[in-house]
Amino acid sequence: MKNSFFTTSRSRRLGVIAIATTAALALAGCSGGGDSDGPTTLKFSYLWSGPEAKVLETIIDDFNESQDDIVVKGVSSPDQQKQLTSMSSSNGSFDISDNFGENVGSWAAKGVLAPLDEYIESESIDLDDFAPAALEQMKHDGQTYALPIAVHSFQLLYNKTLLDKAGVEPPTTMDELADAVEKLTVTDDAGKISQLGIGDAKTLTTLTTMGFAFGGSWSDKNGPTPTDPGNIEAVDWWQKNVVDLVGADNLADFKAGEGQYLSAEDSFFSGKVAMIIDGEWRAASASEVAPELDWGVTSIPAASPKLENSTQVTSSTLFIPTNSKHKDEAAEFLSYLLSPEVMEKFSLTLGNLPARTSLLDSDAYSDLPNFEVWADALTSPNAQSLASAPYSAEYATDLDNAFDDVVRGKSKAEKALDYVTTRTKSYTK
Amino acid sequence: MSMLTRRRPEARSTRRREGSKRPRSTRRSFWIGVAFASPFIVGFFGLFAYPILASGYYSFTDFNLFQSPDWVGLDNYEQMANDDVFWKSLANTLVLAVMGVPLTIAIALGGAHLLNTPIKGQPLYRAVIYLPSIIPIVVGGYLWRWLLNTQYGFVNYFLSWFGISGPSWLQEPDWTKPAIVLVVLWTVGGTMIIYLAALKDVPHELYEAASIDGAGPWRRFLNVTWPTVSPVTLFQVIVCLIAYLQIFTEPYVLAQERLNNISSGPDQSMLTYAMYLYQNAFVYLKMGYASAMAWVLFIVTLIVTLVVLASSKRWVHYGSK
């Protein structure tokens, strides 16, 4: 035994070390924090980064100073995958987080989100003050699972210089819009587009918004309704007045050369697109990357008088995951974030609309150019939002592909939307 | 080690009483061995065996990651047969493989010949060729998105020197696949290096003998080089095929329109099998369907690999032994 490399004591020791190392490796990452006495520590993991994260941190500091029972720790974590996996385990890594309105239904249906109704009552949050179109997305099976901190609406932006040059007034009806698009679209000698009448920031949001503007609806109680007559009319209108006007190939060519969204090379900011349907965040980025641009914004033209001021509303929401260990405290912090002063401070940073309608008249927003047009649309009876249902993600992908077919001239509106109907059969219920 | 297994008489008697077959010291060294192998054992069962078996089970269920799975039998597999996006993604992937694999092999073998020529700065060229393989694929992908832009990109600017007006690489459905293959080929250096090693192994006498027999460079390649490196080619073809069947990062990055959005390129031309699998798993949260897709991919890969292996009898030479 003397000469053996593995003397008993050493071999035992090495064995123990090997097992311990393995165990440590296997257990790494499974640790969780806990606290028994003193203030409760809340983890607030948010998708925001940059300027929004900065203002959130000052809000968190204010909250921590305002009371002694809760200490909120903020973490900027823009990875949605991470957010999901954290919510799938019994021990989550955060107590409160944010996402977008369209995911609420899907997550609520899977039991990931804690229902907020009792907290709304105990914290006396006045739901009547919130934009109705946004609140609709927060509900699943009659219960509220998230609350919006900021909301967004879509409107028609136009380049004043280009409109003046072409002698075009901002359109108010769909016929006027068609006329304006034609006058504002310029092709060069080779037939290539040098200026486009109307662009789309994203085909999906532009055409779903147009659907609402034509009195269409993308879903009802029984599920998706892609072939609603208003939707077909809207997509058909777009195909005839925007795509066919220049030719699908020509349009695809133009889009291929477009610069990064919201950068200085963004086609609307660089003056290559005369009009665009997009959200209020444009106001903040315009003053940053295109300060010279003379632009205006108006309501989306009405297809008929009763459809005036139609728009699509989307929202940034806050929620508490079911696996949070400190739901009561999280609700208290949630209520603080939604209080008028805090919401104002937050939404102002990136020029977002506040979710509380009582804040819309606040002077704080008066520095943002053309803010009132987007703000007004929020309370319009024709402001709608896409349903937040278990199938929302699949539906959005299929609609996006159908719109892509239409814009590429591969398919007519009705045929493309019919195809979406056949796809809806396999959707998550 | 012999010290450990030497048996002492008194120890043997106690062992008998316990009814065990092996000496205690052997048993001890067995457990020590297990302890040392435990990182692998835990890793293998925890990270490979269990997930593989679990995905097999999930493929017969309706599972959304959060609630317990519901047994649905063969529903997921049936749904796959009727899902035209599934077929589209499979077709896209096969087209990429059919385009990419021969090109990779040809360019790697050709490049290895060039890198094998004794010229000044040879190590530098080898390093430069291998360099892109070190860059993370996502970074490379974003770089290529910019290079391939119709208006601002360098690729079309370069083509314009020769009077060619380049296509809209990432917007025309017909051009997206060549674009993906181009980005994958950017990292062909790794394959080339393996070929380079294989070329070094070709016996010099054979070339000399062939030259004496009057064989030109092309004949020498066909009759000497190609047969000698054919086992390496078989390996490269299989590895490359599997990589193409699972391709994800390059098309995902090239197709992406905005952060956290799902994009599959114009006319879904960049939607590969792995991308659709990922969409189902992590965006639609259809884990059951995604697991079924994973198993189908496994079977497809297995079949394709077996076909290549079966064909190899005709074209792979393992020397004169």
Chai-1 contact restraints between the chains, C-beta under 6 A:
chainA,res_idxA,chainB,res_idxB,connection_type,confidence,min_distance_angstrom,max_distance_angstrom,comment,restraint_id
A,M1,B,M3,contact,1.0,0.0,6.0,A-B,restraint_1
A,S4,B,M3,contact,1.0,0.0,6.0,A-B,restraint_2
A,S11,B,I32,contact,1.0,0.0,6.0,A-B,restraint_3
A,G15,B,I32,contact,1.0,0.0,6.0,A-B,restraint_4
A,G15,B,A35,contact,1.0,0.0,6.0,A-B,restraint_5
A,A18,B,A35,contact,1.0,0.0,6.0,A-B,restraint_6
A,A18,B,F36,contact,1.0,0.0,6.0,A-B,restraint_7
A,I19,B,A35,contact,1.0,0.0,6.0,A-B,restraint_8
A,T22,B,S38,contact,1.0,0.0,6.0,A-B,restraint_9
A,T22,B,P39,contact,1.0,0.0,6.0,A-B,restraint_10
A,T22,B,V42,contact,1.0,0.0,6.0,A-B,restraint_11
A,A26,B,V42,contact,1.0,0.0,6.0,A-B,restraint_12
A,Q80,B,N260,contact,1.0,0.0,6.0,A-B,restraint_13
A,S88,B,L65,contact,1.0,0.0,6.0,A-B,restraint_14
A,S88,B,F66,contact,1.0,0.0,6.0,A-B,restraint_15
A,K110,B,N64,contact,1.0,0.0,6.0,A-B,restraint_16
A,K110,B,F66,contact,1.0,0.0,6.0,A-B,restraint_17
A,K110,B,Q67,contact,1.0,0.0,6.0,A-B,restraint_18
A,G111,B,F66,contact,1.0,0.0,6.0,A-B,restraint_19
A,V112,B,F66,contact,1.0,0.0,6.0,A-B,restraint_20
A,A252,B,Q171,contact,1.0,0.0,6.0,A-B,restraint_21
A,A256,B,T150,contact,1.0,0.0,6.0,A-B,restraint_22
A,A256,B,S168,contact,1.0,0.0,6.0,A-B,restraint_23
A,A256,B,Q171,contact,1.0,0.0,6.0,A-B,restraint_24
A,G257,B,T150,contact,1.0,0.0,6.0,A-B,restraint_25
A,G257,B,Q151,contact,1.0,0.0,6.0,A-B,restraint_26
A,A393,B,V283,contact,1.0,0.0,6.0,A-B,restraint_27
A,A393,B,Y284,contact,1.0,0.0,6.0,A-B,restraint_28
A,E394,B,Y284,contact,1.0,0.0,6.0,A-B,restraint_29
A,T397,B,I262,contact,1.0,0.0,6.0,A-B,restraint_30
A,N401,B,Q268,contact,1.0,0.0,6.0,A-B,restraint_31
A,S426,B,Q79,contact,1.0,0.0,6.0,A-B,restraint_32
